[in-house]
Amino acid sequence: MKMRRTMAMLLSGVLAAGMMASAAFAGESEGADMTGKKVGFSPVMMSSEFFAGMSDDMEAYFTEHGMEYASADADGDVQTQIQ
């Protein structure tokens, strides 16, 4: 049961990251100036190498393109993650 919950939390984090990234680019044309746009990411657990690596890659990409990036560790608490 614990493995199933962990997998569900992992998948929800990945889906949330994808939705946030797509929302940041919604309505923007190719090559549009994204300077000043804000992007946030709140993974289930930043202690996971997967989420930490994802956050590092997202930060590099977004800051390279002039966007503001912020991440917050939910530390396994879904209620914290959605705040």
Gaussian input, Z-matrix of N, CA and C with variables (Angstrom, degrees):
# hf/3-21g

backbone

0 1
 N
 C     1     B1
 C     2     B2     1     A1
 N     3     B3     2     A2     1     D1
 C     4     B4     3     A3     2     D2
 C     5     B5     4     A4     3     D3
 N     6     B6     5     A5     4     D4
 C     7     B7     6     A6     5     D5
 C     8     B8     7     A7     6     D6
 N     9     B9     8     A8     7     D7
 C    10    B10     9     A9     8     D8
 C    11    B11    10    A10     9     D9
 N    12    B12    11    A11    10    D10
 C    13    B13    12    A12    11    D11
 C    14    B14    13    A13    12    D12
 N    15    B15    14    A14    13    D13
 C    16    B16    15    A15    14    D14
 C    17    B17    16    A16    15    D15
 N    18    B18    17    A17    16    D16
 C    19    B19    18    A18    17    D17
 C    20    B20    19    A19    18    D18
 N    21    B21    20    A20    19    D19
 C    22    B22    21    A21    20    D20
 C    23    B23    22    A22    21    D21
 N    24    B24    23    A23    22    D22
 C    25    B25    24    A24    23    D23
 C    26    B26    25    A25    24    D24
 N    27    B27    26    A26    25    D25
 C    28    B28    27    A27    26    D26
 C    29    B29    28    A28    27    D27
 N    30    B30    29    A29    28    D28
 C    31    B31    30    A30    29    D29
 C    32    B32    31    A31    30    D30
 N    33    B33    32    A32    31    D31
 C    34    B34    33    A33    32    D32
 C    35    B35    34    A34    33    D33
 N    36    B36    35    A35    34    D34
 C    37    B37    36    A36    35    D35
 C    38    B38    37    A37    36    D36
 N    39    B39    38    A38    37    D37
 C    40    B40    39    A39    38    D38
 C    41    B41    40    A40    39    D39
 N    42    B42    41    A41    40    D40
 C    43    B43    42    A42    41    D41
 C    44    B44    43    A43    42    D42
 N    45    B45    44    A44    43    D43
 C    46    B46    45    A45    44    D44
 C    47    B47    46    A46    45    D45
 N    48    B48    47    A47    46    D46
 C    49    B49    48    A48    47    D47
 C    50    B50    49    A49    48    D48
 N    51    B51    50    A50    49    D49
 C    52    B52    51    A51    50    D50
 C    53    B53    52    A52    51    D51
 N    54    B54    53    A53    52    D52
 C    55    B55    54    A54    53    D53
 C    56    B56    55    A55    54    D54
 N    57    B57    56    A56    55    D55
 C    58    B58    57    A57    56    D56
 C    59    B59    58    A58    57    D57
 N    60    B60    59    A59    58    D58
 C    61    B61    60    A60    59    D59
 C    62    B62    61    A61    60    D60
 N    63    B63    62    A62    61    D61
 C    64    B64    63    A63    62    D62
 C    65    B65    64    A64    63    D63
 N    66    B66    65    A65    64    D64
 C    67    B67    66    A66    65    D65
 C    68    B68    67    A67    66    D66
 N    69    B69    68    A68    67    D67
 C    70    B70    69    A69    68    D68
 C    71    B71    70    A70    69    D69
 N    72    B72    71    A71    70    D70
 C    73    B73    72    A72    71    D71
 C    74    B74    73    A73    72    D72
 N    75    B75    74    A74    73    D73
 C    76    B76    75    A75    74    D74
 C    77    B77    76    A76    75    D75
 N    78    B78    77    A77    76    D76
 C    79    B79    78    A78    77    D77
 C    80    B80    79    A79    78    D78
 N    81    B81    80    A80    79    D79
 C    82    B82    81    A81    80    D80
 C    83    B83    82    A82    81    D81
 N    84    B84    83    A83    82    D82
 C    85    B85    84    A84    83    D83
 C    86    B86    85    A85    84    D84
 N    87    B87    86    A86    85    D85
 C    88    B88    87    A87    86    D86
 C    89    B89    88    A88    87    D87
 N    90    B90    89    A89    88    D88
 C    91    B91    90    A90    89    D89
 C    92    B92    91    A91    90    D90
 N    93    B93    92    A92    91    D91
 C    94    B94    93    A93    92    D92
 C    95    B95    94    A94    93    D93
 N    96    B96    95    A95    94    D94
 C    97    B97    96    A96    95    D95
 C    98    B98    97    A97    96    D96
 N    99    B99    98    A98    97    D97
 C   100   B100    99    A99    98    D98
 C   101   B101   100   A100    99    D99
 N   102   B102   101   A101   100   D100
 C   103   B103   102   A102   101   D101
 C   104   B104   103   A103   102   D102
 N   105   B105   104   A104   103   D103
 C   106   B106   105   A105   104   D104
 C   107   B107   106   A106   105   D105
 N   108   B108   107   A107   106   D106
 C   109   B109   108   A108   107   D107
 C   110   B110   109   A109   108   D108
 N   111   B111   110   A110   109   D109
 C   112   B112   111   A111   110   D110
 C   113   B113   112   A112   111   D111
 N   114   B114   113   A113   112   D112
 C   115   B115   114   A114   113   D113
 C   116   B116   115   A115   114   D114
 N   117   B117   116   A116   115   D115
 C   118   B118   117   A117   116   D116
 C   119   B119   118   A118   117   D117
 N   120   B120   119   A119   118   D118
 C   121   B121   120   A120   119   D119
 C   122   B122   121   A121   120   D120
 N   123   B123   122   A122   121   D121
 C   124   B124   123   A123   122   D122
 C   125   B125   124   A124   123   D123
 N   126   B126   125   A125   124   D124
 C   127   B127   126   A126   125   D125
 C   128   B128   127   A127   126   D126
 N   129   B129   128   A128   127   D127
 C   130   B130   129   A129   128   D128
 C   131   B131   130   A130   129   D129
 N   132   B132   131   A131   130   D130
 C   133   B133   132   A132   131   D131
 C   134   B134   133   A133   132   D132
 N   135   B135   134   A134   133   D133
 C   136   B136   135   A135   134   D134
 C   137   B137   136   A136   135   D135
 N   138   B138   137   A137   136   D136
 C   139   B139   138   A138   137   D137
 C   140   B140   139   A139   138   D138
 N   141   B141   140   A140   139   D139
 C   142   B142   141   A141   140   D140
 C   143   B143   142   A142   141   D141
 N   144   B144   143   A143   142   D142
 C   145   B145   144   A144   143   D143
 C   146   B146   145   A145   144   D144
 N   147   B147   146   A146   145   D145
 C   148   B148   147   A147   146   D146
 C   149   B149   148   A148   147   D147
 N   150   B150   149   A149   148   D148
 C   151   B151   150   A150   149   D149
 C   152   B152   151   A151   150   D150
 N   153   B153   152   A152   151   D151
 C   154   B154   153   A153   152   D152
 C   155   B155   154   A154   153   D153
 N   156   B156   155   A155   154   D154
 C   157   B157   156   A156   155   D155
 C   158   B158   157   A157   156   D156
 N   159   B159   158   A158   157   D157
 C   160   B160   159   A159   158   D158
 C   161   B161   160   A160   159   D159
 N   162   B162   161   A161   160   D160
 C   163   B163   162   A162   161   D161
 C   164   B164   163   A163   162   D162
 N   165   B165   164   A164   163   D163
 C   166   B166   165   A165   164   D164
 C   167   B167   166   A166   165   D165
 N   168   B168   167   A167   166   D166
 C   169   B169   168   A168   167   D167
 C   170   B170   169   A169   168   D168
 N   171   B171   170   A170   169   D169
 C   172   B172   171   A171   170   D170
 C   173   B173   172   A172   171   D171
 N   174   B174   173   A173   172   D172
 C   175   B175   174   A174   173   D173
 C   176   B176   175   A175   174   D174
 N   177   B177   176   A176   175   D175
 C   178   B178   177   A177   176   D176
 C   179   B179   178   A178   177   D177
 N   180   B180   179   A179   178   D178
 C   181   B181   180   A180   179   D179
 C   182   B182   181   A181   180   D180
 N   183   B183   182   A182   181   D181
 C   184   B184   183   A183   182   D182
 C   185   B185   184   A184   183   D183
 N   186   B186   185   A185   184   D184
 C   187   B187   186   A186   185   D185
 C   188   B188   187   A187   186   D186
 N   189   B189   188   A188   187   D187
 C   190   B190   189   A189   188   D188
 C   191   B191   190   A190   189   D189
 N   192   B192   191   A191   190   D190
 C   193   B193   192   A192   191   D191
 C   194   B194   193   A193   192   D192
 N   195   B195   194   A194   193   D193
 C   196   B196   195   A195   194   D194
 C   197   B197   196   A196   195   D195
 N   198   B198   197   A197   196   D196
 C   199   B199   198   A198   197   D197
 C   200   B200   199   A199   198   D198
 N   201   B201   200   A200   199   D199
 C   202   B202   201   A201   200   D200
 C   203   B203   202   A202   201   D201
 N   204   B204   203   A203   202   D202
 C   205   B205   204   A204   203   D203
 C   206   B206   205   A205   204   D204
 N   207   B207   206   A206   205   D205
 C   208   B208   207   A207   206   D206
 C   209   B209   208   A208   207   D207
 N   210   B210   209   A209   208   D208
 C   211   B211   210   A210   209   D209
 C   212   B212   211   A211   210   D210
 N   213   B213   212   A212   211   D211
 C   214   B214   213   A213   212   D212
 C   215   B215   214   A214   213   D213
 N   216   B216   215   A215   214   D214
 C   217   B217   216   A216   215   D215
 C   218   B218   217   A217   216   D216
 N   219   B219   218   A218   217   D217
 C   220   B220   219   A219   218   D218
 C   221   B221   220   A220   219   D219
 N   222   B222   221   A221   220   D220
 C   223   B223   222   A222   221   D221
 C   224   B224   223   A223   222   D222
 N   225   B225   224   A224   223   D223
 C   226   B226   225   A225   224   D224
 C   227   B227   226   A226   225   D225
 N   228   B228   227   A227   226   D226
 C   229   B229   228   A228   227   D227
 C   230   B230   229   A229   228   D228
 N   231   B231   230   A230   229   D229
 C   232   B232   231   A231   230   D230
 C   233   B233   232   A232   231   D231
 N   234   B234   233   A233   232   D232
 C   235   B235   234   A234   233   D233
 C   236   B236   235   A235   234   D234
 N   237   B237   236   A236   235   D235
 C   238   B238   237   A237   236   D236
 C   239   B239   238   A238   237   D237
 N   240   B240   239   A239   238   D238
 C   241   B241   240   A240   239   D239
 C   242   B242   241   A241   240   D240
 N   243   B243   242   A242   241   D241
 C   244   B244   243   A243   242   D242
 C   245   B245   244   A244   243   D243
 N   246   B246   245   A245   244   D244
 C   247   B247   246   A246   245   D245
 C   248   B248   247   A247   246   D246

   B1=1.4490
   B2=1.5304
   B3=1.3524
   B4=1.4625
   B5=1.5309
   B6=1.3284
   B7=1.4642
   B8=1.5222
   B9=1.3161
   B10=1.4655
   B11=1.5307
   B12=1.3274
   B13=1.4713
   B14=1.5284
   B15=1.3221
   B16=1.4642
   B17=1.5214
   B18=1.3176
   B19=1.4609
   B20=1.5243
   B21=1.3323
   B22=1.4619
   B23=1.5227
   B24=1.3309
   B25=1.4620
   B26=1.5304
   B27=1.3153
   B28=1.4602
   B29=1.5286
   B30=1.3090
   B31=1.4602
   B32=1.5276
   B33=1.3340
   B34=1.4614
   B35=1.5202
   B36=1.3215
   B37=1.4643
   B38=1.5147
   B39=1.3168
   B40=1.4647
   B41=1.5264
   B42=1.3236
   B43=1.4651
   B44=1.5226
   B45=1.3240
   B46=1.4661
   B47=1.5253
   B48=1.3210
   B49=1.4668
   B50=1.5243
   B51=1.3217
   B52=1.4598
   B53=1.5188
   B54=1.3218
   B55=1.4618
   B56=1.5243
   B57=1.3280
   B58=1.4645
   B59=1.5172
   B60=1.3169
   B61=1.4632
   B62=1.5238
   B63=1.3300
   B64=1.4644
   B65=1.5219
   B66=1.3201
   B67=1.4658
   B68=1.5221
   B69=1.3196
   B70=1.4637
   B71=1.5213
   B72=1.3232
   B73=1.4591
   B74=1.5280
   B75=1.3170
   B76=1.4604
   B77=1.5209
   B78=1.2864
   B79=1.4538
   B80=1.5184
   B81=1.3110
   B82=1.4686
   B83=1.5296
   B84=1.3020
   B85=1.4593
   B86=1.5203
   B87=1.3046
   B88=1.4611
   B89=1.5179
   B90=1.3175
   B91=1.4594
   B92=1.5175
   B93=1.3359
   B94=1.4594
   B95=1.5207
   B96=1.3149
   B97=1.4585
   B98=1.5241
   B99=1.3071
   B100=1.4604
   B101=1.5294
   B102=1.3125
   B103=1.4517
   B104=1.5260
   B105=1.3150
   B106=1.4565
   B107=1.5157
   B108=1.3356
   B109=1.4643
   B110=1.5214
   B111=1.3257
   B112=1.4559
   B113=1.5215
   B114=1.3260
   B115=1.4534
   B116=1.5235
   B117=1.3345
   B118=1.4559
   B119=1.5122
   B120=1.3210
   B121=1.4621
   B122=1.5213
   B123=1.3253
   B124=1.4594
   B125=1.5225
   B126=1.3300
   B127=1.4622
   B128=1.5212
   B129=1.3131
   B130=1.4589
   B131=1.5238
   B132=1.3221
   B133=1.4582
   B134=1.5183
   B135=1.3096
   B136=1.4507
   B137=1.5314
   B138=1.3259
   B139=1.4638
   B140=1.5313
   B141=1.3285
   B142=1.4585
   B143=1.5283
   B144=1.3310
   B145=1.4671
   B146=1.5303
   B147=1.3105
   B148=1.4571
   B149=1.5309
   B150=1.3423
   B151=1.4575
   B152=1.5255
   B153=1.3204
   B154=1.4692
   B155=1.5276
   B156=1.3314
   B157=1.4603
   B158=1.5176
   B159=1.3331
   B160=1.4492
   B161=1.5255
   B162=1.3257
   B163=1.4596
   B164=1.5301
   B165=1.3332
   B166=1.4666
   B167=1.5246
   B168=1.3340
   B169=1.4706
   B170=1.5242
   B171=1.3290
   B172=1.4609
   B173=1.5259
   B174=1.3277
   B175=1.4597
   B176=1.5296
   B177=1.3251
   B178=1.4646
   B179=1.5262
   B180=1.3173
   B181=1.4649
   B182=1.5284
   B183=1.3230
   B184=1.4642
   B185=1.5278
   B186=1.3272
   B187=1.4629
   B188=1.5285
   B189=1.3259
   B190=1.4732
   B191=1.5297
   B192=1.3353
   B193=1.4576
   B194=1.5302
   B195=1.3326
   B196=1.4582
   B197=1.5132
   B198=1.3212
   B199=1.4620
   B200=1.5256
   B201=1.3118
   B202=1.4569
   B203=1.5271
   B204=1.3288
   B205=1.4622
   B206=1.5245
   B207=1.3104
   B208=1.4623
   B209=1.5190
   B210=1.3258
   B211=1.4550
   B212=1.5270
   B213=1.3193
   B214=1.4636
   B215=1.5208
   B216=1.3143
   B217=1.4569
   B218=1.5233
   B219=1.3314
   B220=1.4632
   B221=1.5247
   B222=1.3234
   B223=1.4686
   B224=1.5298
   B225=1.3341
   B226=1.4539
   B227=1.5123
   B228=1.3258
   B229=1.4641
   B230=1.5367
   B231=1.3173
   B232=1.4630
   B233=1.5289
   B234=1.3111
   B235=1.4596
   B236=1.5299
   B237=1.3136
   B238=1.4596
   B239=1.5259
   B240=1.3083
   B241=1.4658
   B242=1.5205
   B243=1.3110
   B244=1.4630
   B245=1.5301
   B246=1.3137
   B247=1.4738
   B248=1.5036
   A1=110.46
   A2=115.90
   A3=119.24
   A4=110.54
   A5=117.90
   A6=122.01
   A7=110.02
   A8=116.47
   A9=121.05
   A10=110.61
   A11=116.72
   A12=120.89
   A13=110.62
   A14=116.42
   A15=120.39
   A16=110.64
   A17=116.74
   A18=120.86
   A19=110.56
   A20=117.27
   A21=120.94
   A22=110.41
   A23=117.14
   A24=120.88
   A25=110.33
   A26=116.66
   A27=121.18
   A28=110.48
   A29=116.72
   A30=120.70
   A31=111.71
   A32=117.17
   A33=118.97
   A34=110.89
   A35=117.69
   A36=121.05
   A37=111.68
   A38=116.43
   A39=120.82
   A40=110.27
   A41=116.69
   A42=119.96
   A43=111.03
   A44=117.04
   A45=120.44
   A46=110.41
   A47=117.39
   A48=120.69
   A49=110.59
   A50=116.20
   A51=120.10
   A52=112.22
   A53=116.27
   A54=119.57
   A55=110.61
   A56=116.93
   A57=119.57
   A58=111.42
   A59=115.58
   A60=119.25
   A61=110.63
   A62=116.87
   A63=118.54
   A64=110.97
   A65=117.60
   A66=120.79
   A67=110.76
   A68=116.49
   A69=120.36
   A70=111.07
   A71=115.78
   A72=119.90
   A73=113.42
   A74=117.92
   A75=120.94
   A76=111.06
   A77=115.48
   A78=120.61
   A79=114.44
   A80=117.48
   A81=120.43
   A82=109.02
   A83=115.87
   A84=119.15
   A85=109.81
   A86=115.47
   A87=121.91
   A88=109.85
   A89=116.60
   A90=120.97
   A91=114.03
   A92=117.53
   A93=120.39
   A94=110.23
   A95=116.17
   A96=120.85
   A97=109.06
   A98=116.99
   A99=122.23
   A100=111.38
   A101=117.73
   A102=122.13
   A103=110.62
   A104=115.75
   A105=120.89
   A106=115.35
   A107=118.24
   A108=120.32
   A109=108.21
   A110=116.68
   A111=122.09
   A112=110.25
   A113=115.63
   A114=122.08
   A115=107.83
   A116=116.68
   A117=121.16
   A118=111.39
   A119=115.85
   A120=122.21
   A121=108.38
   A122=116.36
   A123=121.45
   A124=109.14
   A125=116.81
   A126=119.19
   A127=111.32
   A128=115.28
   A129=120.99
   A130=110.33
   A131=116.50
   A132=121.43
   A133=110.14
   A134=116.89
   A135=120.15
   A136=110.63
   A137=117.33
   A138=120.40
   A139=111.56
   A140=116.41
   A141=120.89
   A142=109.19
   A143=116.45
   A144=120.36
   A145=110.82
   A146=116.67
   A147=120.96
   A148=110.57
   A149=116.68
   A150=120.31
   A151=112.31
   A152=116.81
   A153=120.08
   A154=109.94
   A155=116.71
   A156=120.69
   A157=111.92
   A158=116.39
   A159=120.75
   A160=110.07
   A161=116.27
   A162=120.89
   A163=111.12
   A164=116.67
   A165=120.29
   A166=111.52
   A167=115.96
   A168=120.35
   A169=111.49
   A170=116.12
   A171=119.44
   A172=110.38
   A173=116.72
   A174=119.82
   A175=110.78
   A176=117.08
   A177=120.74
   A178=110.74
   A179=116.97
   A180=120.77
   A181=111.57
   A182=116.16
   A183=119.58
   A184=112.53
   A185=117.67
   A186=119.00
   A187=110.94
   A188=117.14
   A189=120.92
   A190=110.86
   A191=115.78
   A192=120.99
   A193=112.65
   A194=116.73
   A195=121.58
   A196=115.94
   A197=117.12
   A198=120.59
   A199=110.66
   A200=115.79
   A201=121.50
   A202=108.22
   A203=116.19
   A204=121.29
   A205=109.80
   A206=116.46
   A207=121.51
   A208=109.06
   A209=116.47
   A210=120.37
   A211=108.77
   A212=115.47
   A213=121.60
   A214=108.64
   A215=116.82
   A216=122.53
   A217=109.81
   A218=117.18
   A219=121.48
   A220=111.07
   A221=117.33
   A222=123.09
   A223=112.41
   A224=115.96
   A225=121.43
   A226=115.83
   A227=118.43
   A228=122.30
   A229=109.50
   A230=115.65
   A231=120.54
   A232=111.16
   A233=118.28
   A234=121.01
   A235=110.64
   A236=117.53
   A237=121.47
   A238=110.13
   A239=116.12
   A240=121.57
   A241=112.32
   A242=119.00
   A243=120.55
   A244=113.72
   A245=117.87
   A246=120.19
   A247=110.96
   D1=-40.19
   D2=-179.34
   D3=-64.56
   D4=-38.28
   D5=179.18
   D6=-63.32
   D7=-39.94
   D8=179.81
   D9=-64.60
   D10=-42.20
   D11=179.03
   D12=-66.29
   D13=-42.09
   D14=178.58
   D15=-61.51
   D16=-43.71
   D17=179.38
   D18=-64.40
   D19=-40.48
   D20=178.79
   D21=-63.91
   D22=-41.07
   D23=179.20
   D24=-66.92
   D25=-39.94
   D26=178.64
   D27=-62.28
   D28=-47.82
   D29=-179.62
   D30=-65.24
   D31=-38.14
   D32=178.50
   D33=-66.15
   D34=-35.09
   D35=176.81
   D36=-65.70
   D37=-42.90
   D38=179.02
   D39=-65.15
   D40=-42.83
   D41=178.46
   D42=-64.30
   D43=-40.94
   D44=179.42
   D45=-63.56
   D46=-41.41
   D47=178.58
   D48=-62.64
   D49=-42.04
   D50=178.61
   D51=-64.97
   D52=-39.91
   D53=179.08
   D54=-66.58
   D55=-40.27
   D56=179.33
   D57=-65.01
   D58=-42.91
   D59=-179.80
   D60=-65.28
   D61=-41.78
   D62=-179.91
   D63=-69.65
   D64=-33.73
   D65=177.62
   D66=-65.63
   D67=-34.25
   D68=179.68
   D69=-65.24
   D70=-28.97
   D71=-176.86
   D72=-104.19
   D73=0.19
   D74=-177.77
   D75=-58.26
   D76=129.31
   D77=177.26
   D78=77.82
   D79=-0.02
   D80=-179.88
   D81=-92.65
   D82=135.03
   D83=178.27
   D84=-84.86
   D85=164.92
   D86=179.29
   D87=-56.71
   D88=128.07
   D89=176.98
   D90=80.47
   D91=8.67
   D92=179.90
   D93=-66.75
   D94=152.59
   D95=178.63
   D96=-75.16
   D97=114.87
   D98=-178.26
   D99=-101.62
   D100=8.18
   D101=-178.39
   D102=-55.79
   D103=130.93
   D104=177.34
   D105=90.22
   D106=-11.46
   D107=176.88
   D108=-66.23
   D109=149.53
   D110=-179.48
   D111=-112.91
   D112=135.23
   D113=179.40
   D114=-130.67
   D115=134.10
   D116=178.62
   D117=-124.94
   D118=153.54
   D119=-178.98
   D120=-143.39
   D121=126.88
   D122=179.05
   D123=-129.31
   D124=88.69
   D125=-179.71
   D126=-74.49
   D127=163.87
   D128=178.86
   D129=-60.20
   D130=-46.72
   D131=179.80
   D132=-144.84
   D133=117.37
   D134=178.24
   D135=-73.83
   D136=-14.51
   D137=178.62
   D138=-70.65
   D139=-15.94
   D140=176.47
   D141=-74.02
   D142=130.30
   D143=179.55
   D144=-58.70
   D145=-34.93
   D146=-179.41
   D147=-60.89
   D148=-52.59
   D149=-178.09
   D150=-69.90
   D151=-36.06
   D152=178.11
   D153=-63.60
   D154=-43.44
   D155=177.77
   D156=-65.41
   D157=-40.52
   D158=178.01
   D159=-61.70
   D160=-43.66
   D161=-179.65
   D162=-63.79
   D163=-42.72
   D164=178.77
   D165=-61.36
   D166=-43.89
   D167=179.53
   D168=-65.53
   D169=-41.79
   D170=179.19
   D171=-64.99
   D172=-42.46
   D173=179.44
   D174=-61.02
   D175=-44.42
   D176=179.40
   D177=-61.13
   D178=-45.74
   D179=-178.02
   D180=-64.82
   D181=-51.70
   D182=-174.98
   D183=-66.61
   D184=-41.78
   D185=179.45
   D186=-68.92
   D187=-33.82
   D188=176.72
   D189=-61.62
   D190=-30.88
   D191=-179.34
   D192=-97.59
   D193=16.78
   D194=173.07
   D195=79.35
   D196=15.35
   D197=-179.63
   D198=-98.40
   D199=157.96
   D200=176.15
   D201=-90.47
   D202=132.76
   D203=-178.52
   D204=-122.62
   D205=134.84
   D206=176.24
   D207=-136.50
   D208=140.88
   D209=175.81
   D210=-129.92
   D211=151.35
   D212=178.75
   D213=-139.60
   D214=132.50
   D215=-179.84
   D216=-84.69
   D217=119.15
   D218=179.00
   D219=-79.21
   D220=-13.02
   D221=177.83
   D222=51.60
   D223=41.80
   D224=175.95
   D225=81.00
   D226=1.21
   D227=-178.33
   D228=-104.52
   D229=110.41
   D230=-177.43
   D231=-62.48
   D232=-35.95
   D233=179.25
   D234=-62.91
   D235=-39.84
   D236=175.73
   D237=-65.37
   D238=-39.49
   D239=-177.57
   D240=-62.29
   D241=-35.57
   D242=-176.11
   D243=-90.46
   D244=-2.43
   D245=179.99
   D246=-75.56

